[in-house]
Amino acid sequence: MHESEQLAYLVIREGTKWTDVYRLVPGRRVTIGRAPTNQIVIKDDRCSRNHAELFQVQGRWTLRDLDSRNGTLVGGERIVGDYVLHPGDIVRIANCQLAFVHDISQAFREWGQPAGGERQSGDETVTDVVVDQDAAAVTQIVDRRQRARWFVTEAAEAEPEGAAARLCRLAFRMAGAHDVSTLTQRALEGLLESARIEAGAILLAPQSLGRLETAKQLDVVAVLTKGDIEYRRASDFLVQTVFREGEAVLARNVADDSLLSGRDSRGEIRTSGVICAPIRDGSRFWGIIHLYSTAPERMPDTDDLEFTLAVADNLALALANLERQQQLAADLSEKNDEIARLRLQLGSECELVGRSPAILKVQQQIARVAGTKATVLIRGESGVGKELVARAIHFASPRRKGPFVCLNCAALSETLLESELFGHERGAFTGATERKIGKFEAAHQGTLMLDEIGEMSPHLQAKFLRVLEGHPFERVGGSSPIRTDVRVIAATNRDLEKAVAEGKFRRDLYFRLHVVEIHVPPLRKRPEDIQELAQYFLARFNAEMGRRLRGFTPDALAHLRNYRWPGNVRELKNAIERAVVLARGEWIDVDDLPLSHLATTGDSSDALARPQSAGYVPLSLEEVEKRHILATLEATGWNKSRAAAILGIERSTLDRKLQRYQIRRTRNS
């Protein structure tokens, strides 16, 4: 390697210590001096403000003295003019030495000290030097420890400041406790090891304590004694003083008939010394630490009081942290129980009620398709329970723990539907005041159900197809590609094949959705399930509304079975709910079940389905639908919401049909 391409360093040493390593960069001039504008600053009065400079000439590093007052030395001799540096040269400026090397470890060899091993550096012993060639730095490791000596009992006792070490060790032991009993016991053990006491206890106050009148209001949670001494409670006077003043106290010769330390000349039993320290965290009073000694030769002093107060403060923090942890654990457990209940509720709501062959076939299809990743197309009339089938697929699939997101494509305009599906960035359009996460992102690792998929516009169909094919998408107004892992279930009550033939639905999207098709039969085609569904909804609404209706009369059941149910299961559910609300007796009767006279989907009204001999005129389905919508609107006084409910469609769907068929209200209607 050519010399100009080699790495070059200045290893700087001031006095007996290394201070820095400076990497020399080819083509860059380096100045040395006392002024802070220099690249290498030497804070020594014998160094000139601009003392010397280093630069490269023909690939070789050259040193030049800038007419400094005390000169620049190389190898002990003062240089004059330009001096070409060689690896190993020691440049001395004032009290600073700069070793010019291509290998950093060479500098230590030049100074007679190896790059590793133990040596003296100033007042400390350097046990290792790590050389980082990339960062051009020297790291000095002066000592190695696997554990702090304060956490080793023998070492802590040998320390001049042993109390601080013992307090630190005790604080860490207390921090590792996971319950109040262990925490307080460890605190007492540390106190008995460090303070001149023979017995002690920790007394905690109940949370409901407002005013402390006697020591008996505190609960003794931990007791520890030495020898055969039996612990006796603190006097009410000391406890109330500590509680009222909020200060730790050290008392001498405390008279207490419960303490066995010998009687004085007046026959009273006394202790040699007592410490009472409050356990406080801000304004909260947790309790007290009570310590005492019955031996005159082991009388606690102010140092013991100081140590006890420090332990009390640490104990208060530990108790607060432990309470927060327990509260968080309780909250987490409660949330997990709530999630489990919600999952159970969602699971029960996705149960398909019925035992007819038609519904059993649907259940078998759900079981076969649930464990796969296949896209599912659910078809059926409005109100048959297509969303219920989609939920059943989701909760029977490996994605059951992920989200289930449902979106009705017929309920929104094209712009809003795109924003709902893919999200939008802030400022993407008027009213977009913040970023919105779309349904595809919200359903990540879960299931996305798109109801009324046949109402999606051609523009959105193209974008939706790309996402189904696994391509990333962008939020409206965004540019960052987003990928999601979502299983799509589509549902429709439209004739998609006819829409494809008319060019209203993309052929490629139809085939992409038509992987697995599940047809949900209307309620009129499974009359065996009507009674079971009615009983199911009765039990549900009885529980929700607090009613105790016993069931249906035979006439009511016959009435339910003979009805054609144009609104399917949704209509049956609403009819039972209305009956539960309005029923006056214990049984639901026919009078409690006012049902509509609306023709079912596909059925013709009497006026439109007269026999050919009576002047029957063949009509297209669109014309039949147009006339039926118009007749329903006129019957409801052009109340669109009521008409949509009778027709079993959404209000937005009714508006689109009115626009498609150009149905307008005349002045006389």
Buried (B, 14 or more C-beta within 10 A) or exposed (E): EEBEEEBBBBBBBBEEEBEBBBBBEEEEEBBBBBEEEBBBBBEBEBBBEBBBBBBBEEEEBBBBBBEBEBBBBBEEEEBEEEBEBEBBBBBBBBBBBBBBBBBBBBBBBBBEBEBBEEBEBEEEEBBBBEBEEEEBBBEEEEEEEEEEEBEEEEBBEEEEEBBBBBBBBBBEBBBEBEEBEBBBBBBBBBBBEBBBBBBBBBBBBEEEBEEBEEBEBBEBBBBBBBEEBEBBBBBBBBBBBBBEEEEBBBBEEBEBEEBEBEEEEEEEBBBBBBBBBBBBBEEEBBBBBBBBBBBEEBBBEEEBBBBBBBBBBBBBBBBBBBBEEEEEEEEEEEEEEEEEEEEEEBBEEBEBBBEBEBBEEBBEBBEEBBEBEEBBBBBBBBBBBBBBBBBBBBBBBEBBEBBBBBBBBBBBEEEEBBBBBBBBBEEBEEEBEEBBEBBBBBBBEBBBBBBBBBBBBEEBBEBBBEBBEEEEBBBBBBEEEBEBEBBBBBBBBBBBEEBBEEEBBBEEBBEBBBBBBBBBBBBBEBBEBBBBBBBBBBEBBBEEEEEEBEEBBEEBBEBBEEBBBBBBBBBBBBBBBBBBEEBEEEEBBBBBBEBBEBBBBEBBBEEBEEEEEEEEEEBEEEEBBBBBBBBBBEEBEBEBEBBBBBBBBBEBBBEEBBEEBEBEEEEEE
